[in-house]
């Protein structure tokens, strides 16, 4: 599935849009931010595993937000801070 095939969010298709987004992100293996709670922000004393877990979640979150923004019509996007 390519990003160009995502349904654009408009005033009437929220449920279809959400399903489209979830499917795309799951297939792309970047849906961790949608399916898992945000891990604690690592500190200097955090283990490398904890740091990696946070980095993966953070990357997923950025991709999820960018994908949602890309698949939202301009009229809606302009009204979201």
C-alpha positions in Angstrom: 0.0 0.0 0.0 1.4 3.4 -0.9 0.7 6.7 0.9 -1.1 8.0 -2.2 -3.9 5.5 -1.7 -4.8 6.7 1.7 -8.3 8.2 2.1 -8.2 12.0 2.7 -10.0 13.0 5.9 -12.9 15.3 5.2 -16.0 16.3 7.1 -17.9 13.0 6.5 -15.5 10.1 6.4 -13.7 10.0 9.8 -14.3 6.2 10.4 -13.1 5.2 6.9 -10.1 7.5 7.3 -9.1 6.0 10.6 -9.3 2.5 9.2 -7.2 3.5 6.2 -4.5 5.1 8.5 -4.4 2.2 10.8 -4.0 -0.3 8.0 -1.3 1.7 6.2 0.7 2.2 9.4 0.4 -1.4 10.4 1.5 -2.7 7.0 4.4 -0.2 7.2 5.4 -1.5 10.6 5.3 1.9 12.2 2.1 1.8 14.2 3.8 1.5 17.7 2.7 5.0 18.7 -1.0 4.0 18.0 -0.8 0.6 19.8 1.6 1.1 22.7 1.9 3.7 25.5 4.7 6.2 25.2 7.7 4.8 27.1 9.6 6.9 29.6 12.0 9.4 28.1 15.4 7.9 28.6 18.0 9.4 30.9 21.8 9.0 31.1 21.3 6.0 33.4 18.7 4.2 31.1 19.8 1.0 29.5 20.4 0.7 25.8 17.3 -1.4 25.5 15.2 1.4 27.1 16.7 4.0 24.9 16.1 1.8 21.8 12.5 1.2 22.8 11.9 5.0 23.2 13.6 5.7 19.9 11.4 3.2 18.0 8.3 4.7 19.6 9.3 8.2 18.9 10.1 7.4 15.3 6.7 5.7 15.0 5.0 8.7 16.5 6.6 11.1 14.1 5.7 8.9 11.1 2.1 8.5 12.4 1.7 12.3 12.8 3.2 13.0 9.4 0.9 10.4 7.7 -2.2 11.8 9.4 -1.3 15.3 8.4 -0.6 14.3 4.8 -3.9 12.5 4.5 -6.0 15.4 5.9 -7.7 17.9 3.6 -6.3 21.4 3.7 -9.5 22.9 5.1 -9.3 20.7 8.2 -5.5 20.9 8.5 -5.6 24.7 8.6 -7.9 24.5 11.7 -5.6 22.2 13.7 -2.9 23.9 15.8 
